Amino acid sequence: MLVSADRSAGVEESLSVSIVSAIANAEGVDPTAIRPPEYEALYHVCNPDALESLFSYDDDATPGSVQFEFCGYDVTVTSDGSVSVSDPGSE
């Protein structure tokens, strides 16, 4: 299963919110349910401020991506603002 969120269409949503929303979509729950103790906190697996800084929109269109595991899913964040969440067992 692959769930994607596209932030490139001018949406002012933070990467953290996009990541949590994509996980919630994959889990079939409301994004507000993605919190401890049922789910791990995003800041336990990455630094949300560093992610925002790394992929902030500016004139530098250098391509890149960051991958990490969060709540049992493989998460990929790319420099174009997209967030993809996939089940590690589905590859």
Secondary structure, 3 states (H helix, E strand, C coil): CEEEEECCCCCCCCHHHHHHHHHHHHHCCCHHHCCCCCCCCHHHCCCHHHHHHHCCCCCCCCCCEEEEEECCEEEEEECCCEEEEECHHHC
